[in-house]
Amino acid sequence: MKVNDLVMWNGQAALITELYESKMWRTNTQGRAVSFKDIEPEPFARIFVRGYLHGVPIVDLKPIDETR
């Protein structure tokens, strides 16, 4: 994925405006005791959807095929 790609997120079409890395603690797999020093940053995208910007992990986005 790259900047200006169209993606789906939570059933909504969105536009990627920025790519960056950030740390995210997932309590469902890593438990409740947060320790950011123990995890590595992962790829994130800042997306524009319904008039707002959101920072979302890339794994939560689905590319939209623009060739159709």
DRENTORKOL-3810 file (N, C-alpha, C; in nm, 4 decimals):
REM DRENTORKOL-3810
@n.u->0.0837; n.v->-0.1175; n.w->0.0000; ca.u->0.0000; ca.v->0.0000; ca.w->0.0000; c.u->0.0882; c.v->0.1238; c.w->0.0000
@n.u->0.0328; n.v->0.2310; n.w->-0.0560; ca.u->0.1081; ca.v->0.3560; ca.w->-0.0614; c.u->0.0118; c.v->0.4737; c.w->-0.0448
@n.u->0.0679; n.v->0.5912; n.w->-0.0267; ca.u->-0.0122; ca.v->0.7129; ca.w->-0.0124; c.u->-0.0987; c.v->0.7303; c.w->-0.1370
@n.u->-0.2204; n.v->0.7742; n.w->-0.1178; ca.u->-0.3239; ca.v->0.7969; ca.w->-0.2199; c.u->-0.3933; c.v->0.6696; c.w->-0.2660
@n.u->-0.3630; n.v->0.5546; n.w->-0.2068; ca.u->-0.4379; ca.v->0.4330; ca.w->-0.2375; c.u->-0.5742; c.v->0.4386; c.w->-0.1701
@n.u->-0.6737; n.v->0.3792; n.w->-0.2364; ca.u->-0.8060; ca.v->0.3641; ca.w->-0.1771; c.u->-0.8117; c.v->0.2294; c.w->-0.1056
@n.u->-0.8688; n.v->0.2307; n.w->0.0143; ca.u->-0.8775; ca.v->0.1096; ca.w->0.0955; c.u->-1.0148; c.v->0.1023; c.w->0.1612
@n.u->-1.0470; n.v->-0.0170; n.w->0.2105; ca.u->-1.1680; ca.v->-0.0358; ca.w->0.2916; c.u->-1.1262; c.v->-0.0515; c.w->0.4365
@n.u->-1.1993; n.v->0.0135; n.w->0.5260; ca.u->-1.1758; ca.v->0.0034; ca.w->0.6698; c.u->-1.3110; c.v->0.0080; c.w->0.7398
@n.u->-1.3428; n.v->-0.0931; n.w->0.8150; ca.u->-1.4714; ca.v->-0.1009; ca.w->0.8864; c.u->-1.5901; c.v->-0.0779; c.w->0.7927
@n.u->-1.5817; n.v->-0.1314; n.w->0.6720; ca.u->-1.6915; ca.v->-0.1187; ca.w->0.5768; c.u->-1.7018; c.v->0.0158; c.w->0.5081
@n.u->-1.6023; n.v->0.1023; n.w->0.5269; ca.u->-1.6023; ca.v->0.2362; ca.w->0.4678; c.u->-1.4843; c.v->0.2511; c.w->0.3730
@n.u->-1.5058; n.v->0.3193; n.w->0.2609; ca.u->-1.3945; ca.v->0.3527; ca.w->0.1712; c.u->-1.3127; c.v->0.4640; c.w->0.2348
@n.u->-1.1805; n.v->0.4543; n.w->0.2207; ca.u->-1.0907; ca.v->0.5531; ca.w->0.2814; c.u->-0.9730; c.v->0.5774; c.w->0.1880
@n.u->-0.9064; n.v->0.6906; n.w->0.2082; ca.u->-0.7892; ca.v->0.7291; ca.w->0.1303; c.u->-0.6685; c.v->0.7345; c.w->0.2234
@n.u->-0.5585; n.v->0.6684; n.w->0.1855; ca.u->-0.4358; ca.v->0.6741; ca.w->0.2652; c.u->-0.3674; c.v->0.8079; c.w->0.2409
@n.u->-0.3409; n.v->0.8832; n.w->0.3493; ca.u->-0.2761; ca.v->1.0133; ca.w->0.3385; c.u->-0.1319; c.v->1.0120; c.w->0.3890
@n.u->-0.0976; n.v->0.9095; n.w->0.4693; ca.u->0.0373; ca.v->0.9038; ca.w->0.5266; c.u->0.0656; c.v->0.7606; c.w->0.5697
@n.u->0.1911; n.v->0.7187; n.w->0.5576; ca.u->0.2356; ca.v->0.5896; ca.w->0.6085; c.u->0.3420; c.v->0.6141; c.w->0.7150
@n.u->0.3363; n.v->0.5393; n.w->0.8238; ca.u->0.4319; ca.v->0.5564; ca.w->0.9326; c.u->0.4359; c.v->0.4286; c.w->1.0150
@n.u->0.5201; n.v->0.4243; n.w->1.1162; ca.u->0.5269; ca.v->0.3105; ca.w->1.2070; c.u->0.4891; c.v->0.3553; c.w->1.3466
@n.u->0.4205; n.v->0.2671; n.w->1.4184; ca.u->0.3793; ca.v->0.2967; ca.w->1.5545; c.u->0.3687; c.v->0.1660; c.w->1.6319
@n.u->0.3725; n.v->0.1764; n.w->1.7626; ca.u->0.3554; ca.v->0.0592; ca.w->1.8464; c.u->0.2088; c.v->0.0508; c.w->1.8899
@n.u->0.1589; n.v->-0.0732; n.w->1.8943; ca.u->0.0210; ca.v->-0.0939; ca.w->1.9385; c.u->0.0164; c.v->-0.2183; c.w->2.0260
@n.u->-0.0385; n.v->-0.2032; n.w->2.1437; ca.u->-0.0500; ca.v->-0.3148; ca.w->2.2363; c.u->-0.1877; c.v->-0.3763; c.w->2.2195
@n.u->-0.1900; n.v->-0.5048; n.w->2.1851; ca.u->-0.3162; ca.v->-0.5767; ca.w->2.1657; c.u->-0.3448; c.v->-0.6601; c.w->2.2905
@n.u->-0.4388; n.v->-0.6126; n.w->2.3704; ca.u->-0.4679; ca.v->-0.6799; ca.w->2.4971; c.u->-0.5253; c.v->-0.8196; c.w->2.4780
@n.u->-0.5911; n.v->-0.8444; n.w->2.3644; ca.u->-0.6493; ca.v->-0.9779; ca.w->2.3441; c.u->-0.5425; c.v->-1.0849; c.w->2.3211
@n.u->-0.4241; n.v->-1.0467; n.w->2.2727; ca.u->-0.3170; ca.v->-1.1448; ca.w->2.2512; c.u->-0.1973; c.v->-1.1230; c.w->2.3431
@n.u->-0.1763; n.v->-1.0003; n.w->2.3923; ca.u->-0.0571; ca.v->-0.9693; ca.w->2.4723; c.u->-0.0875; c.v->-0.9476; c.w->2.6199
@n.u->-0.2126; n.v->-0.9554; n.w->2.6575; ca.u->-0.2501; ca.v->-0.9388; ca.w->2.7978; c.u->-0.2733; c.v->-0.7938; c.w->2.8360
@n.u->-0.3140; n.v->-0.7729; n.w->2.9600; ca.u->-0.3506; ca.v->-0.6399; ca.w->3.0069; c.u->-0.2321; c.v->-0.5566; c.w->3.0542
@n.u->-0.1229; n.v->-0.6209; n.w->3.0915; ca.u->-0.0059; ca.v->-0.5489; ca.w->3.1419; c.u->0.0737; c.v->-0.4930; c.w->3.0231
@n.u->0.0598; n.v->-0.3628; n.w->3.0008; ca.u->0.1218; ca.v->-0.2976; ca.w->2.8848; c.u->0.2699; c.v->-0.2738; c.w->2.9105
@n.u->0.3528; n.v->-0.3117; n.w->2.8111; ca.u->0.4972; ca.v->-0.2899; ca.w->2.8186; c.u->0.5477; c.v->-0.2584; c.w->2.6772
@n.u->0.5470; n.v->-0.1314; n.w->2.6413; ca.u->0.5841; ca.v->-0.0914; ca.w->2.5055; c.u->0.7309; c.v->-0.1200; c.w->2.4733
@n.u->0.8150; n.v->-0.1345; n.w->2.5739; ca.u->0.9558; ca.v->-0.1647; ca.w->2.5461; c.u->0.9728; c.v->-0.3062; c.w->2.4915
@n.u->0.8716; n.v->-0.3912; n.w->2.5094; ca.u->0.8794; ca.v->-0.5302; ca.w->2.4659; c.u->0.8240; c.v->-0.5558; c.w->2.3261
@n.u->0.7747; n.v->-0.4527; n.w->2.2578; ca.u->0.7170; ca.v->-0.4731; ca.w->2.1248; c.u->0.7850; c.v->-0.3839; c.w->2.0222
@n.u->0.7792; n.v->-0.4271; n.w->1.8974; ca.u->0.8374; ca.v->-0.3522; ca.w->1.7863; c.u->0.7291; c.v->-0.2694; c.w->1.7170
@n.u->0.7674; n.v->-0.1565; n.w->1.6560; ca.u->0.6707; ca.v->-0.0786; ca.w->1.5781; c.u->0.6212; c.v->-0.1595; c.w->1.4582
@n.u->0.4990; n.v->-0.1308; n.w->1.4170; ca.u->0.4415; ca.v->-0.1962; ca.w->1.3005; c.u->0.3903; c.v->-0.0900; c.w->1.2033
@n.u->0.3716; n.v->-0.1262; n.w->1.0770; ca.u->0.3264; ca.v->-0.0286; ca.w->0.9775; c.u->0.1838; c.v->0.0197; c.w->1.0064
@n.u->0.1663; n.v->0.1510; n.w->0.9990; ca.u->0.0366; ca.v->0.2152; ca.w->1.0170; c.u->0.0092; c.v->0.3049; c.w->0.8968
@n.u->-0.1167; n.v->0.3375; n.w->0.8773; ca.u->-0.1560; ca.v->0.4337; ca.w->0.7746; c.u->-0.2491; c.v->0.5365; c.w->0.8375
@n.u->-0.2292; n.v->0.6621; n.w->0.8012; ca.u->-0.3262; ca.v->0.7647; ca.w->0.8381; c.u->-0.4245; c.v->0.7687; c.w->0.7218
@n.u->-0.5521; n.v->0.7464; n.w->0.7529; ca.u->-0.6531; ca.v->0.7406; ca.w->0.6475; c.u->-0.7560; c.v->0.8513; c.w->0.6664
@n.u->-0.8111; n.v->0.8963; n.w->0.5544; ca.u->-0.9165; ca.v->0.9968; ca.w->0.5537; c.u->-1.0462; c.v->0.9250; c.w->0.5193
@n.u->-1.1393; n.v->0.9250; n.w->0.6144; ca.u->-1.2674; ca.v->0.8576; ca.w->0.5944; c.u->-1.3788; c.v->0.9397; c.w->0.6575
@n.u->-1.4816; n.v->0.9672; n.w->0.5793; ca.u->-1.6002; ca.v->1.0420; ca.w->0.6247; c.u->-1.5635; c.v->1.1755; c.w->0.6901
@n.u->-1.4615; n.v->1.2420; n.w->0.6372; ca.u->-1.4241; ca.v->1.3744; ca.w->0.6852; c.u->-1.3290; c.v->1.3777; c.w->0.8032
@n.u->-1.2807; n.v->1.2623; n.w->0.8477; ca.u->-1.1915; ca.v->1.2560; ca.w->0.9636; c.u->-1.0664; c.v->1.1747; c.w->0.9299
@n.u->-0.9563; n.v->1.2048; n.w->0.9992; ca.u->-0.8322; ca.v->1.1282; ca.w->0.9866; c.u->-0.8233; c.v->1.0272; c.w->1.1003
@n.u->-0.7795; n.v->0.9055; n.w->1.0682; ca.u->-0.7623; ca.v->0.7998; ca.w->1.1669; c.u->-0.6271; c.v->0.7338; c.w->1.1448
@n.u->-0.5588; n.v->0.6967; n.w->1.2509; ca.u->-0.4374; ca.v->0.6172; ca.w->1.2427; c.u->-0.4734; c.v->0.4709; c.w->1.2616
@n.u->-0.4438; n.v->0.3881; n.w->1.1615; ca.u->-0.4902; ca.v->0.2499; ca.w->1.1607; c.u->-0.3755; c.v->0.1568; c.w->1.1217
@n.u->-0.3630; n.v->0.0414; n.w->1.1876; ca.u->-0.2629; ca.v->-0.0556; ca.w->1.1437; c.u->-0.2926; c.v->-0.1022; c.w->1.0004
@n.u->-0.1881; n.v->-0.1185; n.w->0.9217; ca.u->-0.2038; ca.v->-0.1621; ca.w->0.7826; c.u->-0.2790; c.v->-0.2949; c.w->0.7741
@n.u->-0.2587; n.v->-0.3835; n.w->0.8700; ca.u->-0.3243; ca.v->-0.5145; ca.w->0.8645; c.u->-0.4762; c.v->-0.5031; c.w->0.8727
@n.u->-0.5283; n.v->-0.3912; n.w->0.9189; ca.u->-0.6738; ca.v->-0.3703; ca.w->0.9290; c.u->-0.7332; c.v->-0.3112; c.w->0.8015
@n.u->-0.6516; n.v->-0.2859; n.w->0.6999; ca.u->-0.6997; ca.v->-0.2242; ca.w->0.5757; c.u->-0.7044; c.v->-0.3255; c.w->0.4630
@n.u->-0.8037; n.v->-0.3103; n.w->0.3756; ca.u->-0.8154; ca.v->-0.3964; ca.w->0.2576; c.u->-0.8090; c.v->-0.3065; c.w->0.1341
@n.u->-0.7141; n.v->-0.3307; n.w->0.0423; ca.u->-0.7041; ca.v->-0.2464; ca.w->-0.0767; c.u->-0.8297; c.v->-0.2586; c.w->-0.1647
@n.u->-0.8652; n.v->-0.1469; n.w->-0.2262; ca.u->-0.9754; ca.v->-0.1461; ca.w->-0.3233; c.u->-0.9130; c.v->-0.1569; c.w->-0.4604
@n.u->-0.9601; n.v->-0.2508; n.w->-0.5407; ca.u->-0.9094; ca.v->-0.2694; ca.w->-0.6779; c.u->-0.9658; c.v->-0.1590; c.w->-0.7659
@n.u->-0.8795; n.v->-0.0642; n.w->-0.8035; ca.u->-0.9225; ca.v->0.0506; ca.w->-0.8838; c.u->-0.9285; c.v->0.0198; c.w->-1.0336
@n.u->-0.8850; n.v->-0.0979; n.w->-1.0743; ca.u->-0.8833; ca.v->-0.1307; ca.w->-1.2165; c.u->-1.0186; c.v->-0.1795; c.w->-1.2657
@n.u->-1.1108; n.v->-0.2066; n.w->-1.1764; ca.u->-1.2422; ca.v->-0.2567; ca.w->-1.2161; c.u->-1.3274; c.v->-0.1474; c.w->-1.2737
END
